[in-house]
Amino acid sequence: EVPASATPETPWRTSRVSRQRYYQAAPTDHKADRVVNRFSYQPYIDTELVEPDSDIYVFAVDKLVSVTPMTIDLTAPVELTTVTDFLT
């Protein structure tokens, strides 16, 4: 993530994905005609809960560029045969 105030000189910091939410649901104007979605989302940071090494903290609190290495594979790091044996 990149803070809105970032420039080419803004330092980068590696981080972890936060376990906290960054967006919070907020009600929209219910009186508006043809409201499709009754909620919108706005940034919300609970500074008491957000982890200091998290992506949210780095870009929203410290105002640095957050670089978070991620993987697409969400498979648990176990041998599949072990799980198969457990299930049978």
PyMOL Python script that loads the backbone (N, CA, C, O; Angstrom):
from pymol import cmd

cmd.read_pdbstr("""\
ATOM      1  N   GLU A   1       0.824  -1.172   0.000  1.00  0.00           N
ATOM      2  CA  GLU A   1       0.000   0.000   0.000  1.00  0.00           C
ATOM      3  C   GLU A   1       0.873   1.242   0.000  1.00  0.00           C
ATOM      4  O   GLU A   1       2.012   1.231   0.466  1.00  0.00           O
ATOM      5  N   VAL A   2       0.308   2.300  -0.532  1.00  0.00           N
ATOM      6  CA  VAL A   2       1.039   3.557  -0.644  1.00  0.00           C
ATOM      7  C   VAL A   2       0.185   4.667  -0.040  1.00  0.00           C
ATOM      8  O   VAL A   2      -0.953   4.866  -0.463  1.00  0.00           O
ATOM      9  N   PRO A   3       0.716   5.391   0.941  1.00  0.00           N
ATOM     10  CA  PRO A   3      -0.062   6.492   1.515  1.00  0.00           C
ATOM     11  C   PRO A   3      -0.278   7.606   0.494  1.00  0.00           C
ATOM     12  O   PRO A   3       0.548   7.803  -0.398  1.00  0.00           O
ATOM     13  N   ALA A   4      -1.373   8.322   0.622  1.00  0.00           N
ATOM     14  CA  ALA A   4      -1.704   9.402  -0.313  1.00  0.00           C
ATOM     15  C   ALA A   4      -0.625  10.476  -0.339  1.00  0.00           C
ATOM     16  O   ALA A   4      -0.430  11.136  -1.360  1.00  0.00           O
ATOM     17  N   SER A   5       0.067  10.653   0.765  1.00  0.00           N
ATOM     18  CA  SER A   5       1.091  11.701   0.861  1.00  0.00           C
ATOM     19  C   SER A   5       2.459  11.257   0.344  1.00  0.00           C
ATOM     20  O   SER A   5       3.417  12.026   0.411  1.00  0.00           O
ATOM     21  N   ALA A   6       2.565  10.033  -0.169  1.00  0.00           N
ATOM     22  CA  ALA A   6       3.866   9.498  -0.603  1.00  0.00           C
ATOM     23  C   ALA A   6       4.432  10.264  -1.792  1.00  0.00           C
ATOM     24  O   ALA A   6       3.701  10.760  -2.649  1.00  0.00           O
ATOM     25  N   THR A   7       5.748  10.341  -1.815  1.00  0.00           N
ATOM     26  CA  THR A   7       6.496  10.926  -2.927  1.00  0.00           C
ATOM     27  C   THR A   7       7.510   9.871  -3.377  1.00  0.00           C
ATOM     28  O   THR A   7       7.624   8.830  -2.730  1.00  0.00           O
ATOM     29  N   PRO A   8       8.242  10.106  -4.452  1.00  0.00           N
ATOM     30  CA  PRO A   8       9.280   9.148  -4.843  1.00  0.00           C
ATOM     31  C   PRO A   8      10.347   8.952  -3.760  1.00  0.00           C
ATOM     32  O   PRO A   8      11.064   7.951  -3.779  1.00  0.00           O
ATOM     33  N   GLU A   9      10.458   9.875  -2.838  1.00  0.00           N
ATOM     34  CA  GLU A   9      11.456   9.767  -1.767  1.00  0.00           C
ATOM     35  C   GLU A   9      10.926   9.045  -0.526  1.00  0.00           C
ATOM     36  O   GLU A   9      11.695   8.783   0.398  1.00  0.00           O
ATOM     37  N   THR A  10       9.644   8.720  -0.484  1.00  0.00           N
ATOM     38  CA  THR A  10       9.070   8.052   0.692  1.00  0.00           C
ATOM     39  C   THR A  10       9.703   6.675   0.855  1.00  0.00           C
ATOM     40  O   THR A  10       9.723   5.889  -0.092  1.00  0.00           O
ATOM     41  N   PRO A  11      10.224   6.373   2.050  1.00  0.00           N
ATOM     42  CA  PRO A  11      10.845   5.059   2.275  1.00  0.00           C
ATOM     43  C   PRO A  11       9.836   3.914   2.191  1.00  0.00           C
ATOM     44  O   PRO A  11       8.639   4.096   2.414  1.00  0.00           O
ATOM     45  N   TRP A  12      10.354   2.738   1.864  1.00  0.00           N
ATOM     46  CA  TRP A  12       9.567   1.521   1.832  1.00  0.00           C
ATOM     47  C   TRP A  12       9.889   0.712   3.081  1.00  0.00           C
ATOM     48  O   TRP A  12      10.996   0.791   3.614  1.00  0.00           O
ATOM     49  N   ARG A  13       8.909  -0.069   3.546  1.00  0.00           N
ATOM     50  CA  ARG A  13       9.143  -0.993   4.659  1.00  0.00           C
ATOM     51  C   ARG A  13       8.386  -2.286   4.371  1.00  0.00           C
ATOM     52  O   ARG A  13       7.239  -2.256   3.924  1.00  0.00           O
ATOM     53  N   THR A  14       9.031  -3.416   4.628  1.00  0.00           N
ATOM     54  CA  THR A  14       8.340  -4.692   4.480  1.00  0.00           C
ATOM     55  C   THR A  14       7.406  -4.880   5.670  1.00  0.00           C
ATOM     56  O   THR A  14       7.666  -4.388   6.767  1.00  0.00           O
ATOM     57  N   SER A  15       6.320  -5.598   5.432  1.00  0.00           N
ATOM     58  CA  SER A  15       5.298  -5.752   6.469  1.00  0.00           C
ATOM     59  C   SER A  15       4.567  -7.076   6.290  1.00  0.00           C
ATOM     60  O   SER A  15       4.794  -7.816   5.333  1.00  0.00           O
ATOM     61  N   ARG A  16       3.694  -7.343   7.229  1.00  0.00           N
ATOM     62  CA  ARG A  16       2.824  -8.519   7.182  1.00  0.00           C
ATOM     63  C   ARG A  16       1.398  -8.048   6.906  1.00  0.00           C
ATOM     64  O   ARG A  16       1.063  -6.889   7.151  1.00  0.00           O
ATOM     65  N   VAL A  17       0.566  -8.943   6.400  1.00  0.00           N
ATOM     66  CA  VAL A  17      -0.843  -8.604   6.223  1.00  0.00           C
ATOM     67  C   VAL A  17      -1.469  -8.509   7.611  1.00  0.00           C
ATOM     68  O   VAL A  17      -1.334  -9.427   8.421  1.00  0.00           O
ATOM     69  N   SER A  18      -2.143  -7.420   7.880  1.00  0.00           N
ATOM     70  CA  SER A  18      -2.770  -7.222   9.185  1.00  0.00           C
ATOM     71  C   SER A  18      -3.937  -8.178   9.384  1.00  0.00           C
ATOM     72  O   SER A  18      -4.605  -8.571   8.428  1.00  0.00           O
ATOM     73  N   ARG A  19      -4.168  -8.540  10.617  1.00  0.00           N
ATOM     74  CA  ARG A  19      -5.341  -9.348  10.957  1.00  0.00           C
ATOM     75  C   ARG A  19      -6.555  -8.455  11.211  1.00  0.00           C
ATOM     76  O   ARG A  19      -7.666  -8.946  11.409  1.00  0.00           O
ATOM     77  N   GLN A  20      -6.336  -7.160  11.203  1.00  0.00           N
ATOM     78  CA  GLN A  20      -7.421  -6.201  11.435  1.00  0.00           C
ATOM     79  C   GLN A  20      -8.000  -5.744  10.102  1.00  0.00           C
ATOM     80  O   GLN A  20      -7.324  -5.765   9.074  1.00  0.00           O
ATOM     81  N   ARG A  21      -9.250  -5.334  10.138  1.00  0.00           N
ATOM     82  CA  ARG A  21      -9.873  -4.774   8.934  1.00  0.00           C
ATOM     83  C   ARG A  21      -9.403  -3.344   8.746  1.00  0.00           C
ATOM     84  O   ARG A  21      -9.119  -2.639   9.715  1.00  0.00           O
ATOM     85  N   TYR A  22      -9.323  -2.924   7.502  1.00  0.00           N
ATOM     86  CA  TYR A  22      -8.997  -1.535   7.203  1.00  0.00           C
ATOM     87  C   TYR A  22     -10.258  -0.760   6.861  1.00  0.00           C
ATOM     88  O   TYR A  22     -10.357   0.431   7.158  1.00  0.00           O
ATOM     89  N   TYR A  23     -11.222  -1.425   6.238  1.00  0.00           N
ATOM     90  CA  TYR A  23     -12.473  -0.764   5.878  1.00  0.00           C
ATOM     91  C   TYR A  23     -13.587  -1.191   6.813  1.00  0.00           C
ATOM     92  O   TYR A  23     -13.659  -2.348   7.227  1.00  0.00           O
ATOM     93  N   GLN A  24     -14.461  -0.236   7.142  1.00  0.00           N
ATOM     94  CA  GLN A  24     -15.598  -0.486   8.011  1.00  0.00           C
ATOM     95  C   GLN A  24     -16.858  -0.081   7.257  1.00  0.00           C
ATOM     96  O   GLN A  24     -16.886   0.950   6.584  1.00  0.00           O
ATOM     97  N   ALA A  25     -17.903  -0.902   7.376  1.00  0.00           N
ATOM     98  CA  ALA A  25     -19.168  -0.579   6.719  1.00  0.00           C
ATOM     99  C   ALA A  25     -19.787   0.652   7.369  1.00  0.00           C
ATOM    100  O   ALA A  25     -19.756   0.812   8.589  1.00  0.00           O
ATOM    101  N   ALA A  26     -20.349   1.518   6.529  1.00  0.00           N
ATOM    102  CA  ALA A  26     -21.019   2.734   7.004  1.00  0.00           C
ATOM    103  C   ALA A  26     -22.333   2.866   6.248  1.00  0.00           C
ATOM    104  O   ALA A  26     -22.363   2.696   5.029  1.00  0.00           O
ATOM    105  N   PRO A  27     -23.423   3.168   6.954  1.00  0.00           N
ATOM    106  CA  PRO A  27     -24.712   3.287   6.261  1.00  0.00           C
ATOM    107  C   PRO A  27     -24.710   4.431   5.255  1.00  0.00           C
ATOM    108  O   PRO A  27     -24.067   5.461   5.455  1.00  0.00           O
ATOM    109  N   THR A  28     -25.450   4.222   4.165  1.00  0.00           N
ATOM    110  CA  THR A  28     -25.603   5.270   3.157  1.00  0.00           C
ATOM    111  C   THR A  28     -26.915   6.002   3.405  1.00  0.00           C
ATOM    112  O   THR A  28     -27.643   5.674   4.342  1.00  0.00           O
ATOM    113  N   ASP A  29     -27.215   6.978   2.583  1.00  0.00           N
ATOM    114  CA  ASP A  29     -28.450   7.745   2.700  1.00  0.00           C
ATOM    115  C   ASP A  29     -29.619   6.863   2.270  1.00  0.00           C
ATOM    116  O   ASP A  29     -29.813   6.616   1.080  1.00  0.00           O
ATOM    117  N   HIS A  30     -30.399   6.388   3.247  1.00  0.00           N
ATOM    118  CA  HIS A  30     -31.512   5.487   2.955  1.00  0.00           C
ATOM    119  C   HIS A  30     -32.654   6.183   2.227  1.00  0.00           C
ATOM    120  O   HIS A  30     -33.504   5.511   1.644  1.00  0.00           O
ATOM    121  N   LYS A  31     -32.695   7.494   2.245  1.00  0.00           N
ATOM    122  CA  LYS A  31     -33.789   8.228   1.617  1.00  0.00           C
ATOM    123  C   LYS A  31     -33.553   8.455   0.131  1.00  0.00           C
ATOM    124  O   LYS A  31     -34.461   8.861  -0.594  1.00  0.00           O
ATOM    125  N   ALA A  32     -32.360   8.197  -0.310  1.00  0.00           N
ATOM    126  CA  ALA A  32     -32.050   8.397  -1.730  1.00  0.00           C
ATOM    127  C   ALA A  32     -32.840   7.406  -2.578  1.00  0.00           C
ATOM    128  O   ALA A  32     -33.008   6.245  -2.203  1.00  0.00           O
ATOM    129  N   ASP A  33     -33.317   7.875  -3.713  1.00  0.00           N
ATOM    130  CA  ASP A  33     -34.069   7.003  -4.619  1.00  0.00           C
ATOM    131  C   ASP A  33     -33.158   5.928  -5.194  1.00  0.00           C
ATOM    132  O   ASP A  33     -32.000   6.180  -5.530  1.00  0.00           O
ATOM    133  N   ARG A  34     -33.701   4.742  -5.297  1.00  0.00           N
ATOM    134  CA  ARG A  34     -33.035   3.623  -5.950  1.00  0.00           C
ATOM    135  C   ARG A  34     -31.684   3.283  -5.321  1.00  0.00           C
ATOM    136  O   ARG A  34     -30.699   3.066  -6.027  1.00  0.00           O
ATOM    137  N   VAL A  35     -31.648   3.240  -4.009  1.00  0.00           N
ATOM    138  CA  VAL A  35     -30.414   2.855  -3.322  1.00  0.00           C
ATOM    139  C   VAL A  35     -30.175   1.370  -3.575  1.00  0.00           C
ATOM    140  O   VAL A  35     -30.992   0.529  -3.199  1.00  0.00           O
ATOM    141  N   VAL A  36     -29.069   1.060  -4.203  1.00  0.00           N
ATOM    142  CA  VAL A  36     -28.743  -0.325  -4.517  1.00  0.00           C
ATOM    143  C   VAL A  36     -28.065  -0.981  -3.323  1.00  0.00           C
ATOM    144  O   VAL A  36     -28.369  -2.122  -2.976  1.00  0.00           O
ATOM    145  N   ASN A  37     -27.159  -0.265  -2.706  1.00  0.00           N
ATOM    146  CA  ASN A  37     -26.407  -0.791  -1.576  1.00  0.00           C
ATOM    147  C   ASN A  37     -26.613   0.143  -0.393  1.00  0.00           C
ATOM    148  O   ASN A  37     -26.330   1.338  -0.487  1.00  0.00           O
ATOM    149  N   ARG A  38     -27.096  -0.384   0.700  1.00  0.00           N
ATOM    150  CA  ARG A  38     -27.374   0.464   1.860  1.00  0.00           C
ATOM    151  C   ARG A  38     -26.131   0.753   2.699  1.00  0.00           C
ATOM    152  O   ARG A  38     -26.205   1.437   3.720  1.00  0.00           O
ATOM    153  N   PHE A  39     -25.000   0.232   2.263  1.00  0.00           N
ATOM    154  CA  PHE A  39     -23.761   0.475   2.988  1.00  0.00           C
ATOM    155  C   PHE A  39     -22.664   0.913   2.030  1.00  0.00           C
ATOM    156  O   PHE A  39     -22.609   0.486   0.876  1.00  0.00           O
ATOM    157  N   SER A  40     -21.813   1.758   2.527  1.00  0.00           N
ATOM    158  CA  SER A  40     -20.581   2.080   1.822  1.00  0.00           C
ATOM    159  C   SER A  40     -19.461   1.683   2.777  1.00  0.00           C
ATOM    160  O   SER A  40     -19.724   1.198   3.877  1.00  0.00           O
ATOM    161  N   TYR A  41     -18.250   1.882   2.373  1.00  0.00           N
ATOM    162  CA  TYR A  41     -17.129   1.495   3.219  1.00  0.00           C
ATOM    163  C   TYR A  41     -16.175   2.657   3.357  1.00  0.00           C
ATOM    164  O   TYR A  41     -15.903   3.379   2.398  1.00  0.00           O
ATOM    165  N   GLN A  42     -15.669   2.828   4.570  1.00  0.00           N
ATOM    166  CA  GLN A  42     -14.725   3.906   4.837  1.00  0.00           C
ATOM    167  C   GLN A  42     -13.560   3.360   5.646  1.00  0.00           C
ATOM    168  O   GLN A  42     -13.731   2.420   6.422  1.00  0.00           O
ATOM    169  N   PRO A  43     -12.380   3.938   5.473  1.00  0.00           N
ATOM    170  CA  PRO A  43     -11.229   3.474   6.249  1.00  0.00           C
ATOM    171  C   PRO A  43     -11.460   3.681   7.746  1.00  0.00           C
ATOM    172  O   PRO A  43     -11.999   4.703   8.172  1.00  0.00           O
ATOM    173  N   TYR A  44     -11.042   2.696   8.527  1.00  0.00           N
ATOM    174  CA  TYR A  44     -11.113   2.796   9.983  1.00  0.00           C
ATOM    175  C   TYR A  44      -9.938   2.013  10.550  1.00  0.00           C
ATOM    176  O   TYR A  44      -9.740   0.846  10.212  1.00  0.00           O
ATOM    177  N   ILE A  45      -9.169   2.650  11.402  1.00  0.00           N
ATOM    178  CA  ILE A  45      -8.013   1.990  12.009  1.00  0.00           C
ATOM    179  C   ILE A  45      -8.138   2.064  13.520  1.00  0.00           C
ATOM    180  O   ILE A  45      -8.223   3.152  14.090  1.00  0.00           O
ATOM    181  N   ASP A  46      -8.150   0.910  14.166  1.00  0.00           N
ATOM    182  CA  ASP A  46      -8.132   0.855  15.624  1.00  0.00           C
ATOM    183  C   ASP A  46      -6.663   0.768  16.032  1.00  0.00           C
ATOM    184  O   ASP A  46      -6.074  -0.313  16.015  1.00  0.00           O
ATOM    185  N   THR A  47      -6.082   1.893  16.395  1.00  0.00           N
ATOM    186  CA  THR A  47      -4.646   1.937  16.699  1.00  0.00           C
ATOM    187  C   THR A  47      -4.284   1.113  17.932  1.00  0.00           C
ATOM    188  O   THR A  47      -3.110   0.813  18.151  1.00  0.00           O
ATOM    189  N   GLU A  48      -5.277   0.746  18.737  1.00  0.00           N
ATOM    190  CA  GLU A  48      -5.014  -0.114  19.896  1.00  0.00           C
ATOM    191  C   GLU A  48      -4.789  -1.571  19.457  1.00  0.00           C
ATOM    192  O   GLU A  48      -4.084  -2.323  20.130  1.00  0.00           O
ATOM    193  N   LEU A  49      -5.389  -1.957  18.335  1.00  0.00           N
ATOM    194  CA  LEU A  49      -5.334  -3.353  17.895  1.00  0.00           C
ATOM    195  C   LEU A  49      -4.400  -3.624  16.726  1.00  0.00           C
ATOM    196  O   LEU A  49      -3.892  -4.737  16.589  1.00  0.00           O
ATOM    197  N   VAL A  50      -4.165  -2.625  15.881  1.00  0.00           N
ATOM    198  CA  VAL A  50      -3.377  -2.873  14.675  1.00  0.00           C
ATOM    199  C   VAL A  50      -1.925  -3.192  15.039  1.00  0.00           C
ATOM    200  O   VAL A  50      -1.317  -2.517  15.869  1.00  0.00           O
ATOM    201  N   GLU A  51      -1.393  -4.216  14.412  1.00  0.00           N
ATOM    202  CA  GLU A  51      -0.055  -4.707  14.724  1.00  0.00           C
ATOM    203  C   GLU A  51       1.012  -3.766  14.152  1.00  0.00           C
ATOM    204  O   GLU A  51       0.893  -3.330  13.007  1.00  0.00           O
ATOM    205  N   PRO A  52       2.057  -3.445  14.936  1.00  0.00           N
ATOM    206  CA  PRO A  52       3.095  -2.513  14.474  1.00  0.00           C
ATOM    207  C   PRO A  52       3.861  -2.986  13.239  1.00  0.00           C
ATOM    208  O   PRO A  52       4.429  -2.162  12.522  1.00  0.00           O
ATOM    209  N   ASP A  53       3.889  -4.300  12.975  1.00  0.00           N
ATOM    210  CA  ASP A  53       4.605  -4.788  11.788  1.00  0.00           C
ATOM    211  C   ASP A  53       3.657  -5.054  10.619  1.00  0.00           C
ATOM    212  O   ASP A  53       4.044  -5.695   9.641  1.00  0.00           O
ATOM    213  N   SER A  54       2.418  -4.565  10.715  1.00  0.00           N
ATOM    214  CA  SER A  54       1.422  -4.845   9.681  1.00  0.00           C
ATOM    215  C   SER A  54       1.413  -3.806   8.568  1.00  0.00           C
ATOM    216  O   SER A  54       1.901  -2.688   8.730  1.00  0.00           O
ATOM    217  N   ASP A  55       0.848  -4.203   7.440  1.00  0.00           N
ATOM    218  CA  ASP A  55       0.731  -3.304   6.297  1.00  0.00           C
ATOM    219  C   ASP A  55      -0.084  -2.059   6.639  1.00  0.00           C
ATOM    220  O   ASP A  55       0.267  -0.957   6.220  1.00  0.00           O
ATOM    221  N   ILE A  56      -1.154  -2.224   7.389  1.00  0.00           N
ATOM    222  CA  ILE A  56      -1.992  -1.073   7.757  1.00  0.00           C
ATOM    223  C   ILE A  56      -1.196  -0.080   8.583  1.00  0.00           C
ATOM    224  O   ILE A  56      -1.245   1.122   8.323  1.00  0.00           O
ATOM    225  N   TYR A  57      -0.464  -0.567   9.576  1.00  0.00           N
ATOM    226  CA  TYR A  57       0.310   0.326  10.441  1.00  0.00           C
ATOM    227  C   TYR A  57       1.373   1.074   9.641  1.00  0.00           C
ATOM    228  O   TYR A  57       1.554   2.281   9.804  1.00  0.00           O
ATOM    229  N   VAL A  58       2.072   0.346   8.777  1.00  0.00           N
ATOM    230  CA  VAL A  58       3.168   0.951   8.014  1.00  0.00           C
ATOM    231  C   VAL A  58       2.664   2.090   7.133  1.00  0.00           C
ATOM    232  O   VAL A  58       3.251   3.172   7.138  1.00  0.00           O
ATOM    233  N   PHE A  59       1.583   1.868   6.374  1.00  0.00           N
ATOM    234  CA  PHE A  59       1.169   2.931   5.453  1.00  0.00           C
ATOM    235  C   PHE A  59       0.222   3.948   6.080  1.00  0.00           C
ATOM    236  O   PHE A  59       0.236   5.112   5.680  1.00  0.00           O
ATOM    237  N   ALA A  60      -0.604   3.547   7.055  1.00  0.00           N
ATOM    238  CA  ALA A  60      -1.586   4.485   7.609  1.00  0.00           C
ATOM    239  C   ALA A  60      -1.076   5.243   8.830  1.00  0.00           C
ATOM    240  O   ALA A  60      -1.449   6.397   9.037  1.00  0.00           O
ATOM    241  N   VAL A  61      -0.236   4.618   9.632  1.00  0.00           N
ATOM    242  CA  VAL A  61       0.267   5.270  10.849  1.00  0.00           C
ATOM    243  C   VAL A  61       1.643   5.884  10.599  1.00  0.00           C
ATOM    244  O   VAL A  61       1.857   7.066  10.866  1.00  0.00           O
ATOM    245  N   ASP A  62       2.585   5.067  10.078  1.00  0.00           N
ATOM    246  CA  ASP A  62       3.942   5.569   9.829  1.00  0.00           C
ATOM    247  C   ASP A  62       4.068   6.334   8.513  1.00  0.00           C
ATOM    248  O   ASP A  62       5.077   6.997   8.274  1.00  0.00           O
ATOM    249  N   LYS A  63       3.042   6.245   7.656  1.00  0.00           N
ATOM    250  CA  LYS A  63       3.016   6.965   6.365  1.00  0.00           C
ATOM    251  C   LYS A  63       4.180   6.576   5.454  1.00  0.00           C
ATOM    252  O   LYS A  63       4.758   7.424   4.773  1.00  0.00           O
ATOM    253  N   LEU A  64       4.519   5.276   5.450  1.00  0.00           N
ATOM    254  CA  LEU A  64       5.556   4.743   4.575  1.00  0.00           C
ATOM    255  C   LEU A  64       4.903   3.830   3.540  1.00  0.00           C
ATOM    256  O   LEU A  64       3.750   3.429   3.698  1.00  0.00           O
ATOM    257  N   VAL A  65       5.633   3.509   2.496  1.00  0.00           N
ATOM    258  CA  VAL A  65       5.146   2.555   1.505  1.00  0.00           C
ATOM    259  C   VAL A  65       5.284   1.157   2.108  1.00  0.00           C
ATOM    260  O   VAL A  65       6.366   0.772   2.552  1.00  0.00           O
ATOM    261  N   SER A  66       4.198   0.409   2.121  1.00  0.00           N
ATOM    262  CA  SER A  66       4.190  -0.932   2.688  1.00  0.00           C
ATOM    263  C   SER A  66       4.350  -1.970   1.585  1.00  0.00           C
ATOM    264  O   SER A  66       3.586  -1.982   0.620  1.00  0.00           O
ATOM    265  N   VAL A  67       5.348  -2.841   1.733  1.00  0.00           N
ATOM    266  CA  VAL A  67       5.579  -3.925   0.778  1.00  0.00           C
ATOM    267  C   VAL A  67       5.371  -5.231   1.536  1.00  0.00           C
ATOM    268  O   VAL A  67       6.123  -5.557   2.454  1.00  0.00           O
ATOM    269  N   THR A  68       4.339  -5.972   1.140  1.00  0.00           N
ATOM    270  CA  THR A  68       3.970  -7.193   1.847  1.00  0.00           C
ATOM    271  C   THR A  68       4.081  -8.393   0.916  1.00  0.00           C
ATOM    272  O   THR A  68       3.276  -8.533  -0.005  1.00  0.00           O
ATOM    273  N   PRO A  69       5.072  -9.268   1.141  1.00  0.00           N
ATOM    274  CA  PRO A  69       5.161 -10.468   0.306  1.00  0.00           C
ATOM    275  C   PRO A  69       3.973 -11.387   0.606  1.00  0.00           C
ATOM    276  O   PRO A  69       3.636 -11.632   1.764  1.00  0.00           O
ATOM    277  N   MET A  70       3.349 -11.887  -0.458  1.00  0.00           N
ATOM    278  CA  MET A  70       2.175 -12.746  -0.290  1.00  0.00           C
ATOM    279  C   MET A  70       2.298 -13.966  -1.192  1.00  0.00           C
ATOM    280  O   MET A  70       3.104 -13.998  -2.122  1.00  0.00           O
ATOM    281  N   THR A  71       1.480 -14.964  -0.892  1.00  0.00           N
ATOM    282  CA  THR A  71       1.404 -16.141  -1.732  1.00  0.00           C
ATOM    283  C   THR A  71      -0.045 -16.354  -2.129  1.00  0.00           C
ATOM    284  O   THR A  71      -0.959 -16.024  -1.372  1.00  0.00           O
ATOM    285  N   ILE A  72      -0.250 -16.895  -3.295  1.00  0.00           N
ATOM    286  CA  ILE A  72      -1.613 -17.177  -3.744  1.00  0.00           C
ATOM    287  C   ILE A  72      -2.080 -18.519  -3.206  1.00  0.00           C
ATOM    288  O   ILE A  72      -3.278 -18.720  -3.008  1.00  0.00           O
ATOM    289  N   ASP A  73      -1.167 -19.428  -2.970  1.00  0.00           N
ATOM    290  CA  ASP A  73      -1.513 -20.775  -2.527  1.00  0.00           C
ATOM    291  C   ASP A  73      -1.927 -20.746  -1.056  1.00  0.00           C
ATOM    292  O   ASP A  73      -1.092 -20.561  -0.171  1.00  0.00           O
ATOM    293  N   LEU A  74      -3.222 -20.930  -0.805  1.00  0.00           N
ATOM    294  CA  LEU A  74      -3.724 -20.916   0.569  1.00  0.00           C
ATOM    295  C   LEU A  74      -3.786 -22.315   1.175  1.00  0.00           C
ATOM    296  O   LEU A  74      -4.309 -22.491   2.275  1.00  0.00           O
ATOM    297  N   THR A  75      -3.259 -23.304   0.469  1.00  0.00           N
ATOM    298  CA  THR A  75      -3.252 -24.669   0.963  1.00  0.00           C
ATOM    299  C   THR A  75      -2.366 -24.768   2.200  1.00  0.00           C
ATOM    300  O   THR A  75      -1.252 -24.246   2.217  1.00  0.00           O
ATOM    301  N   ALA A  76      -2.870 -25.444   3.238  1.00  0.00           N
ATOM    302  CA  ALA A  76      -2.087 -25.629   4.457  1.00  0.00           C
ATOM    303  C   ALA A  76      -0.815 -26.405   4.138  1.00  0.00           C
ATOM    304  O   ALA A  76      -0.836 -27.294   3.287  1.00  0.00           O
ATOM    305  N   PRO A  77       0.295 -26.082   4.809  1.00  0.00           N
ATOM    306  CA  PRO A  77       1.561 -26.763   4.526  1.00  0.00           C
ATOM    307  C   PRO A  77       1.632 -28.141   5.193  1.00  0.00           C
ATOM    308  O   PRO A  77       2.467 -28.372   6.068  1.00  0.00           O
ATOM    309  N   VAL A  78       0.750 -29.049   4.772  1.00  0.00           N
ATOM    310  CA  VAL A  78       0.749 -30.427   5.276  1.00  0.00           C
ATOM    311  C   VAL A  78       0.753 -31.366   4.078  1.00  0.00           C
ATOM    312  O   VAL A  78       0.360 -30.990   2.973  1.00  0.00           O
ATOM    313  N   GLU A  79       1.197 -32.579   4.313  1.00  0.00           N
ATOM    314  CA  GLU A  79       1.151 -33.593   3.264  1.00  0.00           C
ATOM    315  C   GLU A  79      -0.307 -33.976   3.031  1.00  0.00           C
ATOM    316  O   GLU A  79      -1.023 -34.296   3.980  1.00  0.00           O
ATOM    317  N   LEU A  80      -0.748 -33.946   1.785  1.00  0.00           N
ATOM    318  CA  LEU A  80      -2.141 -34.271   1.487  1.00  0.00           C
ATOM    319  C   LEU A  80      -2.481 -35.709   1.844  1.00  0.00           C
ATOM    320  O   LEU A  80      -3.625 -36.007   2.186  1.00  0.00           O
ATOM    321  N   THR A  81      -1.508 -36.598   1.769  1.00  0.00           N
ATOM    322  CA  THR A  81      -1.768 -37.989   2.151  1.00  0.00           C
ATOM    323  C   THR A  81      -2.094 -38.093   3.638  1.00  0.00           C
ATOM    324  O   THR A  81      -2.888 -38.946   4.035  1.00  0.00           O
ATOM    325  N   THR A  82      -1.502 -37.249   4.455  1.00  0.00           N
ATOM    326  CA  THR A  82      -1.798 -37.237   5.891  1.00  0.00           C
ATOM    327  C   THR A  82      -3.255 -36.865   6.129  1.00  0.00           C
ATOM    328  O   THR A  82      -3.927 -37.473   6.963  1.00  0.00           O
ATOM    329  N   VAL A  83      -3.736 -35.886   5.411  1.00  0.00           N
ATOM    330  CA  VAL A  83      -5.134 -35.467   5.546  1.00  0.00           C
ATOM    331  C   VAL A  83      -6.059 -36.555   5.023  1.00  0.00           C
ATOM    332  O   VAL A  83      -7.086 -36.850   5.634  1.00  0.00           O
ATOM    333  N   THR A  84      -5.696 -37.152   3.893  1.00  0.00           N
ATOM    334  CA  THR A  84      -6.511 -38.230   3.326  1.00  0.00           C
ATOM    335  C   THR A  84      -6.599 -39.388   4.303  1.00  0.00           C
ATOM    336  O   THR A  84      -7.681 -39.936   4.514  1.00  0.00           O
ATOM    337  N   ASP A  85      -5.481 -39.767   4.904  1.00  0.00           N
ATOM    338  CA  ASP A  85      -5.471 -40.860   5.882  1.00  0.00           C
ATOM    339  C   ASP A  85      -6.344 -40.519   7.085  1.00  0.00           C
ATOM    340  O   ASP A  85      -7.030 -41.392   7.616  1.00  0.00           O
ATOM    341  N   PHE A  86      -6.326 -39.272   7.515  1.00  0.00           N
ATOM    342  CA  PHE A  86      -7.135 -38.842   8.655  1.00  0.00           C
ATOM    343  C   PHE A  86      -8.624 -38.947   8.329  1.00  0.00           C
ATOM    344  O   PHE A  86      -9.428 -39.312   9.188  1.00  0.00           O
ATOM    345  N   LEU A  87      -8.985 -38.629   7.095  1.00  0.00           N
ATOM    346  CA  LEU A  87     -10.393 -38.617   6.699  1.00  0.00           C
ATOM    347  C   LEU A  87     -10.950 -40.000   6.396  1.00  0.00           C
ATOM    348  O   LEU A  87     -12.166 -40.191   6.375  1.00  0.00           O
ATOM    349  N   THR A  88     -10.067 -40.968   6.163  1.00  0.00           N
ATOM    350  CA  THR A  88     -10.566 -42.307   5.812  1.00  0.00           C
ATOM    351  C   THR A  88     -10.437 -43.274   6.951  1.00  0.00           C
ATOM    352  O   THR A  88     -10.811 -44.439   6.817  1.00  0.00           O
TER     353      THR A  88
END
""", "prot")
cmd.dss("prot")
cmd.show_as("cartoon", "prot")
cmd.util.cbc("prot")
cmd.orient("prot")
